[in-house]
Amino acid sequence: MFNRKGFHVAVAFVTGMALGLFLQWRAFAGAGEGAAVASDPVVSWLTIGGSTKDASTRRVGWDLKRRGWGGFVRLVVRPQIDWGCRRFVLHNPFGTLPGEPMQFDQYMHARDAGLTWLCEGFVEAWRPVTEEGIEVICYLGKLRDDPDFEELRKRGKYDDWLARAWASLQPALDAGMSIALDASSRADAGHPVYKLAELLRSLGVKVYIEPRPPITHNHWFDYPVVTTEQFWHRSNPEKHISSLWAARDDQLRGEIIRMITRTPQADQPEKAREVIAEGHTAALYVLGMIREGVSRESLFSPQAK
């Protein structure tokens, strides 16, 4: 049963939502349908914001300012598809600033900063990829505690909260991407973050949460989880008494994507084999695999590359 605050959240998200905005959501009901829903256990992790220290580009490297998104897909993504990669995580695609938490509305901040090279051409470059059945997971910053969203939530302006969330998601949804919600698993069932996740799901968009949820938050248990390799183990309540707050492995019914990018590149193939053997998905630097001559097939075998 909703409490008063939860009830108003539900009304704002479902019945009180502006009709035009709702129809926009419905128009993209199939946004995630072209993406690969089968759980291929190999995911390429692509860090965009944070790939350089240059604050003027929102710390976006990859020569993306010169290449554009079309060049990025052609020169960085296509070789990985040729290698056999069918899933990608696009982490902070619209950049991050030094000393600032990752922002959910980073697209709006990039747009307002006049970074047209970062905002334009995104959909045109990525939509053909997802239409091939390749899943691209757009990983944005957290909504909880973001001042732009928290101010609206505290004032009860849920329509405005949703409108800003929609504007932040629109490029990714237009491109047919799945959505990963950073630091979302601690949101209770009455929080707008959970309402947004449920709304996206109802529109056919695949939604991932991060990290392992608390044991008290079983409303998240059927969502796929993205987590660092280190935190996956550290938050296991069956291994660490300080993690008794967390859900057990056997309670989680969704896919587990374990990010092993902090593992030295030379050790990532073996770590990936370990993760895959445990029935989970390994998110890693596929470009490093290609450079070192590691085949995709070798990740499914204990044999050397």
ZAMARGU-4260 file (C-alpha; in steps of 0.2 Angstrom, whole numbers, plus 5000, padded with zeros to 4 digits):
<rodrens>
0) 5000/5000/5000 | 5006/5017/4996 | 5009/5030/5009 | 5003/5048/5005 | 5020/5053/4997
5) 5020/5036/4987 | 5003/5039/4981 | 5006/5056/4974 | 5021/5049/4966 | 5011/5036/4957
10) 4998/5048/4952 | 5011/5060/4945 | 5019/5046/4935 | 5003/5037/4928 | 4987/5047/4928
15) 4993/5065/4931 | 5006/5065/4918 | 5004/5077/4904 | 4996/5068/4889 | 5009/5074/4877
20) 5023/5068/4887 | 5014/5051/4890 | 5012/5049/4871 | 5030/5053/4868 | 5034/5038/4880
25) 5022/5027/4871 | 5030/5032/4854 | 5046/5024/4860 | 5037/5009/4868 | 5048/4998/4857
30) 5064/5007/4860 | 5072/4993/4868 | 5064/4979/4857 | 5078/4979/4844 | 5091/4976/4857
35) 5098/4959/4861 | 5088/4953/4876 | 5097/4936/4876 | 5110/4937/4890 | 5126/4936/4880
40) 5139/4935/4894 | 5152/4946/4886 | 5149/4965/4887 | 5161/4979/4881 | 5163/4993/4893
45) 5165/5010/4885 | 5170/5024/4897 | 5166/5041/4889 | 5165/5054/4902 | 5181/5052/4912
50) 5191/5046/4898 | 5202/5061/4898 | 5205/5075/4911 | 5200/5090/4900 | 5186/5098/4909
55) 5182/5109/4893 | 5175/5093/4885 | 5167/5086/4900 | 5181/5074/4901 | 5176/5066/4885
60) 5191/5058/4875 | 5192/5046/4861 | 5195/5060/4849 | 5176/5062/4849 | 5176/5080/4847
65) 5184/5078/4830 | 5177/5061/4825 | 5159/5064/4831 | 5148/5049/4836 | 5148/5042/4818
70) 5167/5041/4818 | 5167/5033/4836 | 5155/5020/4831 | 5164/5016/4814 | 5182/5016/4822
75) 5179/5010/4840 | 5163/5000/4840 | 5162/4991/4823 | 5179/4982/4826 | 5172/4975/4842
80) 5156/4970/4833 | 5167/4961/4820 | 5176/4952/4835 | 5159/4946/4840 | 5153/4958/4853
85) 5134/4960/4854 | 5132/4970/4869 | 5140/4987/4875 | 5139/4998/4890 | 5141/5016/4886
90) 5146/5024/4902 | 5143/5043/4905 | 5141/5046/4886 | 5138/5065/4888 | 5153/5068/4900
95) 5157/5071/4918 | 5165/5086/4927 | 5180/5085/4939 | 5174/5083/4957 | 5156/5081/4952
100) 5146/5066/4955 | 5140/5058/4939 | 5124/5067/4933 | 5109/5058/4927 | 5105/5074/4917
105) 5122/5075/4909 | 5115/5077/4891 | 5106/5093/4897 | 5122/5100/4905 | 5132/5096/4889
110) 5118/5104/4878 | 5117/5119/4889 | 5136/5121/4889 | 5136/5122/4870 | 5144/5105/4867
115) 5135/5102/4850 | 5148/5090/4845 | 5144/5079/4860 | 5125/5080/4858 | 5122/5080/4840
120) 5123/5064/4829 | 5121/5053/4844 | 5105/5045/4838 | 5110/5044/4820 | 5126/5035/4825
125) 5119/5022/4837 | 5101/5018/4831 | 5108/5008/4816 | 5118/4998/4829 | 5103/4994/4840
130) 5093/4990/4825 | 5105/4976/4821 | 5100/4967/4837 | 5115/4974/4847 | 5111/4979/4864
135) 5118/4996/4870 | 5116/5000/4888 | 5116/5019/4892 | 5123/5021/4909 | 5120/5038/4917
140) 5123/5045/4934 | 5112/5043/4949 | 5095/5052/4951 | 5095/5051/4970 | 5103/5066/4978
145) 5105/5075/4962 | 5101/5093/4967 | 5092/5096/4950 | 5080/5082/4954 | 5080/5082/4973
150) 5073/5100/4973 | 5059/5095/4962 | 5055/5080/4972 | 5055/5089/4989 | 5043/5102/4982
155) 5032/5088/4976 | 5034/5093/4957 | 5034/5076/4950 | 5028/5081/4933 | 5043/5092/4932
160) 5054/5078/4939 | 5048/5066/4926 | 5050/5079/4912 | 5068/5082/4916 | 5071/5063/4918
165) 5063/5061/4900 | 5073/5075/4892 | 5089/5067/4900 | 5084/5050/4893 | 5077/5055/4876
170) 5093/5053/4866 | 5097/5035/4872 | 5078/5030/4870 | 5078/5037/4853 | 5093/5027/4849
175) 5085/5011/4855 | 5096/5009/4870 | 5093/5000/4887 | 5095/5011/4902 | 5106/5008/4918
180) 5102/5018/4933 | 5117/5022/4944 | 5115/5020/4963 | 5097/5015/4961 | 5095/4999/4971
185) 5093/5009/4988 | 5077/5018/4981 | 5062/5011/4990 | 5046/5006/4981 | 5038/5023/4984
190) 5053/5033/4977 | 5052/5041/4959 | 5067/5032/4954 | 5058/5015/4956 | 5042/5023/4947
195) 5053/5028/4933 | 5061/5011/4931 | 5044/5003/4931 | 5037/5015/4918 | 5052/5012/4907
200) 5049/4993/4909 | 5031/4995/4904 | 5036/5004/4888 | 5047/4990/4883 | 5064/4997/4888
205) 5076/4986/4897 | 5082/4993/4914 | 5097/4989/4924 | 5100/4994/4942 | 5116/4997/4952
210) 5123/4989/4963 | 5116/4974/4973 | 5100/4979/4982 | 5097/4978/5001 | 5088/4963/5007
215) 5073/4974/5012 | 5071/4980/4994 | 5063/4965/4985 | 5055/4976/4973 | 5071/4976/4964
220) 5075/4958/4965 | 5070/4954/4947 | 5080/4968/4939 | 5097/4964/4931 | 5111/4971/4941
225) 5127/4980/4936 | 5141/4980/4949 | 5159/4981/4950 | 5168/4965/4953 | 5175/4971/4970
230) 5158/4976/4977 | 5149/4961/4971 | 5160/4950/4982 | 5161/4963/4996 | 5142/4965/4997
235) 5139/4947/4998 | 5130/4944/5015 | 5135/4926/5015 | 5154/4930/5015 | 5154/4947/5025
240) 5145/4950/5041 | 5146/4969/5038 | 5135/4965/5022 | 5120/4958/5031 | 5110/4972/5024
245) 5111/4965/5007 | 5101/4953/4996 | 5109/4936/4994 | 5114/4929/4977 | 5100/4917/4977
250) 5087/4930/4980 | 5092/4940/4964 | 5082/4934/4949 | 5090/4946/4935 | 5106/4945/4926
255) 5122/4950/4935 | 5134/4960/4925 | 5151/4961/4934 | 5162/4975/4929 | 5180/4968/4928
260) 5188/4983/4920 | 5199/4986/4936 | 5207/4970/4933 | 5224/4972/4924 | 5221/4970/4905
265) 5232/4954/4904 | 5222/4946/4918 | 5204/4950/4911 | 5202/4935/4900 | 5205/4923/4914
270) 5194/4934/4926 | 5180/4934/4912 | 5181/4915/4911 | 5178/4914/4930 | 5163/4926/4930
275) 5155/4917/4915 | 5158/4900/4923 | 5148/4906/4938 | 5133/4910/4927 | 5136/4929/4926
280) 5141/4942/4913 | 5158/4949/4912 | 5159/4968/4907 | 5177/4971/4901 | 5188/4981/4889
285) 5185/4972/4872 | 5197/4983/4863 | 5211/4977/4874 | 5206/4959/4870 | 5207/4963/4851
290) 5224/4971/4853 | 5231/4956/4863 | 5224/4943/4850 | 5211/4936/4863 | 5196/4928/4854
295) 5179/4929/4860 | 5177/4910/4859 | 5192/4908/4871 | 5182/4917/4885 | 5171/4901/4886
300) 5185/4889/4887 | 5198/4885/4901 | 5211/4883/4887 | 5223/4897/4883 | 5219/4910/4870
</rodrens>
